[in-house]
Amino acid sequence: MDLKSEGDILKLISEDDWMMDILTTVKSLNLPDWWVCAGFVRSKIWDTLHGYSERTPIPDIDVIYFDDTNIDETEEKKLERKLISIYPNEPWSVKNEARMHIANNILPYFSSFDAISKFPETATALGVKLDAYDTLKLAAPHGVKDVLNLEVKPTSYFKKDKDRIAIYEERVLKKNWKSNWDKIQVQHIKTVLN
């Protein structure tokens, strides 16, 4: 399949029964401002662009939502257990983005979309969900050019600060995406900010 646009990505996901089952399962929780994001979306795109017939395993299925009325971490664990009871044997990870500023010692996010925009890499700053009418929606605050061009670059949020640059570089090393997808190109940030 030739991928050139957001529409192509949405079509690709809509034709993947497993991904649609995951999205339907998460939608059933009725979470506010929810998305399934990061590697769930990126890996599907990269697998397709590499011509893989088998899905590359992902370490987790990142489910995010935004609920500033209940930022208790135990609620996230409860939701993970619920997802496991509905769809077992999947690596569920649930995070309330209204709480993550505390965990990450940063300014609060305004929404899940805002949180996605501040993920480390543009190719990972993606989310999908089903809206109230079961229409598939894509969140791509930095667009889809980098993920479609197999380019790993830091988001503008991560380029602004030397500590975040270090986090980005550490993630790129740890994730070692090139071992699964050899066509990707990784941009390293060598500039040290004062």
GROMACS elastic network, one bead per residue, 0.5 to 0.9 nm:
[ bonds ]
;  ai    aj funct       b0    kb
    1     8     6  0.86736   500
    1    12     6  0.80656   500
    1    48     6  0.69886   500
    1    49     6  0.78516   500
    1    51     6  0.84777   500
    2     8     6  0.76724   500
    2    48     6  0.85153   500
    2    49     6  0.77650   500
    3     6     6  0.84191   500
    3     7     6  0.86869   500
    3     8     6  0.53862   500
    3     9     6  0.66288   500
    3    12     6  0.84385   500
    3    45     6  0.80727   500
    3    48     6  0.83541   500
    3    49     6  0.74953   500
    3   148     6  0.68427   500
    4     7     6  0.81681   500
    4     8     6  0.62810   500
    4     9     6  0.80374   500
    4   144     6  0.86136   500
    4   145     6  0.81728   500
    4   148     6  0.67612   500
    5     8     6  0.51494   500
    5     9     6  0.65076   500
    5    10     6  0.87967   500
    5   144     6  0.69890   500
    5   145     6  0.79502   500
    5   148     6  0.80291   500
    6     9     6  0.50654   500
    6    10     6  0.62304   500
    6    11     6  0.86298   500
    6   138     6  0.74674   500
    6   140     6  0.84913   500
    6   143     6  0.82134   500
    6   144     6  0.66044   500
    7    10     6  0.50997   500
    7    11     6  0.61640   500
    7    12     6  0.85749   500
    8    11     6  0.50828   500
    8    12     6  0.61158   500
    8    13     6  0.87027   500
    9    12     6  0.50270   500
    9    13     6  0.62698   500
    9    14     6  0.85444   500
    9    41     6  0.87566   500
    9    45     6  0.71997   500
    9   138     6  0.84526   500
    9   144     6  0.88971   500
   10    13     6  0.52180   500
   10    14     6  0.60058   500
   10    15     6  0.86441   500
   10   128     6  0.85320   500
   10   136     6  0.68010   500
   10   137     6  0.74322   500
   10   138     6  0.70574   500
   11    14     6  0.50294   500
   11    15     6  0.62536   500
   11    16     6  0.88543   500
   12    15     6  0.54100   500
   12    16     6  0.66902   500
   12    44     6  0.83658   500
   12    45     6  0.81473   500
   12    48     6  0.87130   500
   13    16     6  0.51715   500
   13    17     6  0.81915   500
   13    19     6  0.64881   500
   13    20     6  0.71419   500
   13    41     6  0.81646   500
   13    44     6  0.78579   500
   13    45     6  0.88745   500
   13   128     6  0.89527   500
   13   136     6  0.85787   500
   14    17     6  0.73894   500
   14    19     6  0.76964   500
   14    20     6  0.63802   500
   14   136     6  0.73631   500
   15    19     6  0.85046   500
   15    20     6  0.79538   500
   16    19     6  0.54533   500
   16    20     6  0.62622   500
   16    21     6  0.86720   500
   17    20     6  0.51192   500
   17    21     6  0.60491   500
   17    22     6  0.86148   500
   18    21     6  0.50758   500
   18    22     6  0.62560   500
   18    23     6  0.87177   500
   19    22     6  0.50609   500
   19    23     6  0.62442   500
   19    24     6  0.86297   500
   19    40     6  0.82704   500
   20    23     6  0.50177   500
   20    24     6  0.60571   500
   20    25     6  0.84694   500
   20   130     6  0.88628   500
   21    24     6  0.50902   500
   21    25     6  0.60578   500
   21    26     6  0.86422   500
   21    87     6  0.89853   500
   22    25     6  0.51083   500
   22    26     6  0.62758   500
   22    27     6  0.86046   500
   22    36     6  0.85809   500
   22    61     6  0.88569   500
   22    87     6  0.79687   500
   23    26     6  0.51743   500
   23    27     6  0.60499   500
   23    28     6  0.86389   500
   23    35     6  0.85205   500
   23    36     6  0.71858   500
   23   128     6  0.79556   500
   23   129     6  0.61293   500
   23   130     6  0.66234   500
   24    27     6  0.50423   500
   24    28     6  0.62828   500
   24   129     6  0.85039   500
   24   130     6  0.72507   500
   24   134     6  0.84576   500
   25    28     6  0.52628   500
   25    29     6  0.72793   500
   25    83     6  0.73440   500
   25    86     6  0.72982   500
   25    87     6  0.74460   500
   26    29     6  0.56028   500
   26    30     6  0.76802   500
   26    31     6  0.80403   500
   26    34     6  0.82538   500
   26    35     6  0.84320   500
   26    36     6  0.80028   500
   26    63     6  0.77364   500
   26    83     6  0.73320   500
   26   129     6  0.84956   500
   27    30     6  0.56194   500
   27    31     6  0.71840   500
   27    34     6  0.79631   500
   27    35     6  0.89185   500
   27   129     6  0.76150   500
   27   130     6  0.67695   500
   27   131     6  0.82846   500
   27   132     6  0.88982   500
   28    31     6  0.82230   500
   29    79     6  0.81122   500
   29    82     6  0.85796   500
   29    83     6  0.83971   500
   30    34     6  0.83503   500
   31    34     6  0.57539   500
   31    64     6  0.89124   500
   31    65     6  0.63330   500
   31    66     6  0.79318   500
   31    67     6  0.81352   500
   32    65     6  0.58855   500
   32    66     6  0.58205   500
   32    67     6  0.62536   500
   33    64     6  0.80352   500
   33    65     6  0.51201   500
   33    66     6  0.53871   500
   33    67     6  0.78093   500
   33   111     6  0.72679   500
   33   112     6  0.62159   500
   33   113     6  0.83482   500
   34    63     6  0.71060   500
   34    64     6  0.54672   500
   34    66     6  0.67836   500
   34   112     6  0.69931   500
   34   128     6  0.87954   500
   34   129     6  0.71195   500
   35    62     6  0.82543   500
   35    63     6  0.58707   500
   35    64     6  0.54144   500
   35    65     6  0.64182   500
   35   112     6  0.75320   500
   35   113     6  0.86342   500
   35   127     6  0.55159   500
   35   128     6  0.54761   500
   35   129     6  0.51694   500
   35   130     6  0.84627   500
   35   138     6  0.88707   500
   35   139     6  0.82870   500
   36    40     6  0.69775   500
   36    41     6  0.79455   500
   36    61     6  0.70870   500
   36    62     6  0.55801   500
   36    64     6  0.63403   500
   36    65     6  0.88764   500
   36   126     6  0.85359   500
   36   127     6  0.53954   500
   36   128     6  0.54079   500
   36   129     6  0.62922   500
   37    40     6  0.57325   500
   37    41     6  0.60775   500
   37    42     6  0.82986   500
   37    61     6  0.75992   500
   37    62     6  0.55205   500
   37    63     6  0.64504   500
   37    64     6  0.74055   500
   37   116     6  0.79693   500
   37   124     6  0.77596   500
   37   125     6  0.74911   500
   37   126     6  0.55296   500
   37   128     6  0.61765   500
   37   129     6  0.87013   500
   37   139     6  0.86042   500
   38    41     6  0.57941   500
   38    42     6  0.61072   500
   38    43     6  0.83188   500
   38    61     6  0.83456   500
   38    62     6  0.66828   500
   38   116     6  0.82784   500
   38   119     6  0.83888   500
   38   123     6  0.80657   500
   38   125     6  0.59199   500
   38   126     6  0.54506   500
   38   127     6  0.63322   500
   39    43     6  0.52120   500
   39    44     6  0.79165   500
   39    58     6  0.67319   500
   39    59     6  0.83765   500
   39    60     6  0.78741   500
   39    61     6  0.75259   500
   39    62     6  0.76515   500
   39   123     6  0.89452   500
   39   124     6  0.62747   500
   39   126     6  0.83695   500
   40    43     6  0.58912   500
   40    44     6  0.67025   500
   40    58     6  0.70959   500
   40    60     6  0.79015   500
   40    61     6  0.60281   500
   40    62     6  0.70951   500
   40   124     6  0.89955   500
   40   126     6  0.88309   500
   40   127     6  0.82209   500
   40   128     6  0.88494   500
   41    44     6  0.54784   500
   41    45     6  0.65463   500
   41    46     6  0.88945   500
   41   124     6  0.77885   500
   41   126     6  0.65549   500
   41   127     6  0.66763   500
   41   128     6  0.73055   500
   42    45     6  0.52078   500
   42    46     6  0.61760   500
   42    47     6  0.85165   500
   42   123     6  0.64745   500
   42   124     6  0.59156   500
   42   125     6  0.85737   500
   42   126     6  0.72369   500
   42   147     6  0.69067   500
   43    46     6  0.50791   500
   43    47     6  0.58587   500
   43    48     6  0.84144   500
   43    55     6  0.81752   500
   43    56     6  0.69746   500
   43    57     6  0.85611   500
   43    58     6  0.75237   500
   43   124     6  0.89514   500
   44    47     6  0.51651   500
   44    48     6  0.61889   500
   44    49     6  0.86584   500
   44    55     6  0.72739   500
   44    56     6  0.79631   500
   45    48     6  0.52056   500
   45    49     6  0.61891   500
   45    50     6  0.86280   500
   45   147     6  0.74473   500
   45   148     6  0.72612   500
   46    50     6  0.60477   500
   46    51     6  0.85395   500
   46    52     6  0.87448   500
   46   147     6  0.75750   500
   46   148     6  0.77363   500
   46   150     6  0.70768   500
   46   181     6  0.69403   500
   46   184     6  0.84271   500
   47    50     6  0.51579   500
   47    51     6  0.62511   500
   47    52     6  0.52657   500
   47    53     6  0.79011   500
   47    54     6  0.80026   500
   47    55     6  0.67171   500
   47    56     6  0.68164   500
   47   180     6  0.87994   500
   47   181     6  0.74840   500
   48    51     6  0.50570   500
   48    52     6  0.59654   500
   48    53     6  0.79223   500
   48    55     6  0.89545   500
   49    52     6  0.77939   500
   49   148     6  0.78071   500
   49   150     6  0.82318   500
   49   183     6  0.89187   500
   50   181     6  0.69086   500
   50   182     6  0.83446   500
   50   183     6  0.74156   500
   52    55     6  0.70770   500
   52    56     6  0.82657   500
   55    58     6  0.86866   500
   56   180     6  0.75625   500
   57    60     6  0.88095   500
   58    61     6  0.72598   500
   58    91     6  0.81904   500
   59    91     6  0.66358   500
   60    90     6  0.76290   500
   60    92     6  0.56851   500
   60    93     6  0.61191   500
   61    90     6  0.74459   500
   61    91     6  0.57535   500
   61    93     6  0.57578   500
   61    94     6  0.82046   500
   62    91     6  0.86371   500
   62    92     6  0.65699   500
   62    93     6  0.50329   500
   62    94     6  0.61568   500
   62    95     6  0.77205   500
   63    92     6  0.73561   500
   63    93     6  0.59624   500
   63    95     6  0.63895   500
   63    96     6  0.86368   500
   64    93     6  0.82913   500
   64    94     6  0.57391   500
   64    96     6  0.57594   500
   64    97     6  0.64653   500
   64   112     6  0.68906   500
   65    94     6  0.79849   500
   65    95     6  0.65858   500
   65    96     6  0.50330   500
   65    97     6  0.59835   500
   65    98     6  0.79103   500
   65   111     6  0.82128   500
   65   112     6  0.59669   500
   66    95     6  0.84902   500
   66    96     6  0.53413   500
   66    97     6  0.51658   500
   66    98     6  0.52327   500
   66    99     6  0.83457   500
   66   109     6  0.89616   500
   66   110     6  0.84971   500
   66   111     6  0.59573   500
   66   112     6  0.56511   500
   67    70     6  0.60134   500
   67    71     6  0.68955   500
   67    96     6  0.64685   500
   67    97     6  0.75219   500
   67    98     6  0.57746   500
   67    99     6  0.83430   500
   67   111     6  0.87755   500
   68    71     6  0.59875   500
   68    96     6  0.83132   500
   68    97     6  0.84752   500
   68    98     6  0.51472   500
   68    99     6  0.74205   500
   69    98     6  0.86760   500
   70    73     6  0.86911   500
   70    75     6  0.77691   500
   70    96     6  0.87769   500
   70    98     6  0.85045   500
   70    99     6  0.86381   500
   71    74     6  0.86605   500
   71    75     6  0.76284   500
   71    76     6  0.86980   500
   71    96     6  0.68773   500
   71    97     6  0.87042   500
   71    98     6  0.65042   500
   71    99     6  0.52660   500
   71   100     6  0.88780   500
   72    75     6  0.56503   500
   72    76     6  0.75357   500
   72    96     6  0.87860   500
   72    99     6  0.77755   500
   73    76     6  0.53332   500
   73    77     6  0.67860   500
   73    78     6  0.88786   500
   73    95     6  0.81228   500
   73    96     6  0.79178   500
   73    99     6  0.78637   500
   74    77     6  0.50557   500
   74    78     6  0.61752   500
   74    79     6  0.86630   500
   75    79     6  0.62573   500
   75    80     6  0.86743   500
   75    96     6  0.86963   500
   76    79     6  0.50899   500
   76    80     6  0.62431   500
   76    81     6  0.87409   500
   76    93     6  0.83455   500
   76    94     6  0.55136   500
   76    95     6  0.59315   500
   76    96     6  0.67707   500
   77    81     6  0.62594   500
   77    82     6  0.86170   500
   77    93     6  0.84484   500
   77    94     6  0.71838   500
   77    95     6  0.87404   500
   78    81     6  0.51576   500
   78    82     6  0.62800   500
   78    83     6  0.87694   500
   79    83     6  0.62090   500
   79    84     6  0.85897   500
   79    94     6  0.69402   500
   80    83     6  0.51121   500
   80    84     6  0.61923   500
   80    85     6  0.86354   500
   80    92     6  0.60345   500
   80    93     6  0.64470   500
   80    94     6  0.59610   500
   81    84     6  0.50124   500
   81    85     6  0.61741   500
   81    86     6  0.87316   500
   81    92     6  0.86210   500
   82    85     6  0.50563   500
   82    86     6  0.63814   500
   82    87     6  0.85591   500
   83    86     6  0.50950   500
   83    87     6  0.57705   500
   83    88     6  0.72951   500
   83    90     6  0.87702   500
   83    92     6  0.72026   500
   84    87     6  0.50353   500
   84    89     6  0.69754   500
   84    90     6  0.70241   500
   84    91     6  0.84576   500
   84    92     6  0.72286   500
   85    88     6  0.57716   500
   87    90     6  0.68307   500
   88    91     6  0.85816   500
   89    92     6  0.87708   500
   95    98     6  0.86943   500
   95    99     6  0.79963   500
   95   100     6  0.75602   500
   96    99     6  0.56413   500
   96   100     6  0.67177   500
   96   112     6  0.84562   500
   97   100     6  0.50104   500
   97   101     6  0.75185   500
   97   108     6  0.85007   500
   97   109     6  0.68468   500
   97   110     6  0.86740   500
   97   111     6  0.72040   500
   97   112     6  0.60478   500
   97   115     6  0.65813   500
   98   101     6  0.71599   500
   98   102     6  0.87863   500
   98   108     6  0.69631   500
   98   109     6  0.64002   500
   98   110     6  0.76233   500
   98   111     6  0.73657   500
   98   112     6  0.80634   500
   98   115     6  0.89852   500
   99   102     6  0.58134   500
   99   103     6  0.70138   500
   99   108     6  0.78495   500
   99   109     6  0.86047   500
  100   104     6  0.59690   500
  100   105     6  0.81279   500
  100   106     6  0.83119   500
  100   108     6  0.75736   500
  100   109     6  0.80096   500
  100   115     6  0.88098   500
  101   104     6  0.50794   500
  101   105     6  0.54433   500
  101   107     6  0.57775   500
  101   109     6  0.68756   500
  102   105     6  0.51461   500
  102   106     6  0.68858   500
  102   107     6  0.82982   500
  102   108     6  0.78010   500
  103   106     6  0.82296   500
  104   107     6  0.88320   500
  105   108     6  0.88977   500
  106   109     6  0.87283   500
  108   115     6  0.89483   500
  109   112     6  0.74327   500
  109   113     6  0.87814   500
  109   114     6  0.59226   500
  109   115     6  0.57811   500
  110   113     6  0.80952   500
  110   114     6  0.59338   500
  110   115     6  0.76191   500
  111   114     6  0.50997   500
  111   115     6  0.63956   500
  111   116     6  0.87696   500
  112   116     6  0.61821   500
  112   117     6  0.85979   500
  113   116     6  0.50330   500
  113   117     6  0.61993   500
  113   118     6  0.88095   500
  113   127     6  0.83645   500
  113   139     6  0.68687   500
  113   140     6  0.84802   500
  113   141     6  0.73645   500
  114   117     6  0.50968   500
  114   118     6  0.66289   500
  114   141     6  0.82291   500
  115   118     6  0.52169   500
  115   119     6  0.66942   500
  115   125     6  0.88368   500
  116   119     6  0.52948   500
  116   124     6  0.84698   500
  116   125     6  0.52234   500
  116   126     6  0.66294   500
  116   127     6  0.73976   500
  116   139     6  0.79581   500
  116   140     6  0.80655   500
  116   141     6  0.72708   500
  117   120     6  0.86266   500
  117   122     6  0.80929   500
  117   125     6  0.59416   500
  117   126     6  0.82349   500
  117   139     6  0.89818   500
  117   140     6  0.77746   500
  117   141     6  0.53374   500
  117   142     6  0.69469   500
  117   155     6  0.75286   500
  117   156     6  0.88004   500
  117   157     6  0.79398   500
  118   121     6  0.83629   500
  118   122     6  0.88576   500
  118   125     6  0.73985   500
  118   155     6  0.67301   500
  118   156     6  0.79079   500
  118   157     6  0.56411   500
  118   158     6  0.73239   500
  119   122     6  0.73748   500
  119   124     6  0.69435   500
  119   125     6  0.54464   500
  119   126     6  0.88281   500
  119   154     6  0.84907   500
  119   155     6  0.69354   500
  119   157     6  0.79644   500
  119   158     6  0.79157   500
  120   123     6  0.89112   500
  120   124     6  0.74054   500
  120   125     6  0.74517   500
  120   153     6  0.83057   500
  120   154     6  0.55726   500
  120   155     6  0.57165   500
  120   156     6  0.87085   500
  120   157     6  0.76180   500
  120   158     6  0.58292   500
  120   159     6  0.89161   500
  120   164     6  0.80420   500
  120   165     6  0.87566   500
  120   167     6  0.79876   500
  120   168     6  0.58514   500
  120   171     6  0.84114   500
  121   124     6  0.52386   500
  121   125     6  0.61635   500
  121   152     6  0.62989   500
  121   153     6  0.54160   500
  121   155     6  0.52115   500
  121   156     6  0.89640   500
  121   158     6  0.80104   500
  121   168     6  0.74915   500
  122   125     6  0.50062   500
  122   126     6  0.78427   500
  122   140     6  0.85304   500
  122   141     6  0.83583   500
  122   142     6  0.59909   500
  122   143     6  0.79319   500
  122   144     6  0.81595   500
  122   146     6  0.66608   500
  122   147     6  0.72976   500
  122   151     6  0.85452   500
  122   152     6  0.68232   500
  122   153     6  0.58610   500
  122   154     6  0.59681   500
  122   155     6  0.51513   500
  122   156     6  0.86090   500
  123   126     6  0.70637   500
  123   142     6  0.83806   500
  123   143     6  0.87770   500
  123   144     6  0.72884   500
  123   145     6  0.84062   500
  123   146     6  0.57609   500
  123   148     6  0.82117   500
  123   150     6  0.79130   500
  123   151     6  0.70423   500
  123   152     6  0.59184   500
  123   153     6  0.71988   500
  123   154     6  0.86047   500
  123   155     6  0.88219   500
  124   127     6  0.85534   500
  124   147     6  0.77165   500
  124   152     6  0.84084   500
  125   139     6  0.80618   500
  125   140     6  0.63700   500
  125   141     6  0.69845   500
  125   142     6  0.71375   500
  125   143     6  0.87965   500
  125   155     6  0.81004   500
  126   138     6  0.71580   500
  126   139     6  0.54873   500
  126   141     6  0.74015   500
  126   142     6  0.84182   500
  126   143     6  0.85795   500
  126   144     6  0.83222   500
  127   137     6  0.81893   500
  127   138     6  0.57010   500
  127   140     6  0.67901   500
  128   136     6  0.69251   500
  128   137     6  0.55052   500
  128   139     6  0.61378   500
  128   140     6  0.89370   500
  129   134     6  0.85538   500
  129   135     6  0.81186   500
  129   136     6  0.57432   500
  129   137     6  0.53607   500
  129   138     6  0.68207   500
  129   139     6  0.84907   500
  130   133     6  0.74271   500
  130   135     6  0.52674   500
  130   137     6  0.60434   500
  131   134     6  0.50760   500
  131   135     6  0.53683   500
  131   136     6  0.65563   500
  131   137     6  0.68528   500
  132   135     6  0.73997   500
  133   136     6  0.88457   500
  134   137     6  0.89913   500
  139   143     6  0.85302   500
  140   144     6  0.64244   500
  141   144     6  0.86089   500
  142   145     6  0.82919   500
  142   146     6  0.85088   500
  142   155     6  0.76237   500
  143   146     6  0.75943   500
  143   147     6  0.85644   500
  144   147     6  0.55041   500
  144   148     6  0.60669   500
  144   149     6  0.84730   500
  145   148     6  0.52292   500
  145   149     6  0.59551   500
  145   150     6  0.85344   500
  145   151     6  0.84016   500
  146   149     6  0.50094   500
  146   150     6  0.60415   500
  146   152     6  0.67824   500
  146   153     6  0.75359   500
  147   150     6  0.50399   500
  147   151     6  0.58990   500
  147   152     6  0.72862   500
  148   151     6  0.76097   500
  149   152     6  0.89704   500
  149   184     6  0.79523   500
  149   185     6  0.86918   500
  150   181     6  0.88312   500
  150   183     6  0.67998   500
  150   185     6  0.62369   500
  150   186     6  0.85540   500
  151   183     6  0.89802   500
  151   184     6  0.56961   500
  151   186     6  0.59826   500
  151   187     6  0.74042   500
  152   172     6  0.85500   500
  152   184     6  0.71471   500
  152   185     6  0.60970   500
  152   187     6  0.59098   500
  152   188     6  0.87858   500
  153   168     6  0.89920   500
  153   185     6  0.87278   500
  153   186     6  0.64913   500
  153   187     6  0.52204   500
  153   188     6  0.75790   500
  153   189     6  0.88257   500
  154   157     6  0.78092   500
  154   158     6  0.57739   500
  154   159     6  0.61501   500
  154   165     6  0.79370   500
  154   168     6  0.67671   500
  154   169     6  0.89821   500
  154   187     6  0.76769   500
  154   188     6  0.84199   500
  154   189     6  0.82559   500
  155   158     6  0.53365   500
  155   159     6  0.63916   500
  156   159     6  0.50134   500
  156   160     6  0.64560   500
  157   160     6  0.57081   500
  157   161     6  0.77986   500
  157   164     6  0.80681   500
  158   161     6  0.62929   500
  158   162     6  0.82957   500
  158   163     6  0.84821   500
  158   164     6  0.50165   500
  158   165     6  0.57475   500
  158   166     6  0.89920   500
  158   167     6  0.82811   500
  158   168     6  0.70083   500
  159   162     6  0.76239   500
  159   164     6  0.70186   500
  159   165     6  0.59237   500
  159   168     6  0.87578   500
  159   189     6  0.79041   500
  160   164     6  0.75008   500
  160   165     6  0.77156   500
  160   193     6  0.80741   500
  161   164     6  0.52731   500
  161   165     6  0.61510   500
  161   166     6  0.87069   500
  161   192     6  0.88241   500
  161   193     6  0.67731   500
  161   194     6  0.88303   500
  162   166     6  0.62025   500
  162   167     6  0.86745   500
  162   191     6  0.85007   500
  162   192     6  0.62697   500
  162   193     6  0.55632   500
  162   194     6  0.78271   500
  163   166     6  0.51110   500
  163   167     6  0.63815   500
  163   168     6  0.87519   500
  164   168     6  0.61178   500
  164   169     6  0.85755   500
  165   168     6  0.50252   500
  165   169     6  0.61697   500
  165   170     6  0.85241   500
  165   189     6  0.68222   500
  165   190     6  0.88232   500
  165   191     6  0.88906   500
  165   192     6  0.85411   500
  166   169     6  0.51318   500
  166   170     6  0.60415   500
  166   171     6  0.85318   500
  166   189     6  0.87139   500
  167   170     6  0.50819   500
  167   171     6  0.60854   500
  167   172     6  0.86304   500
  168   171     6  0.51522   500
  168   172     6  0.62425   500
  168   173     6  0.87359   500
  168   188     6  0.86958   500
  168   189     6  0.86273   500
  169   172     6  0.51622   500
  169   173     6  0.63433   500
  169   174     6  0.86636   500
  169   188     6  0.68144   500
  169   189     6  0.74282   500
  170   173     6  0.52045   500
  170   174     6  0.60883   500
  170   175     6  0.84833   500
  171   174     6  0.50044   500
  171   175     6  0.57460   500
  171   176     6  0.82262   500
  172   175     6  0.53715   500
  172   176     6  0.60561   500
  172   177     6  0.74291   500
  172   186     6  0.78696   500
  172   188     6  0.86405   500
  173   176     6  0.53557   500
  173   177     6  0.84130   500
  174   177     6  0.85739   500
  175   178     6  0.86177   500
  175   179     6  0.89895   500
  176   179     6  0.58565   500
  176   180     6  0.78520   500
  177   180     6  0.55410   500
  177   181     6  0.60117   500
  177   182     6  0.77912   500
  177   184     6  0.78580   500
  178   183     6  0.71996   500
  178   184     6  0.62917   500
  178   185     6  0.80908   500
  178   186     6  0.85494   500
  179   182     6  0.61557   500
  181   184     6  0.60917   500
  182   185     6  0.83355   500
  189   192     6  0.81944   500
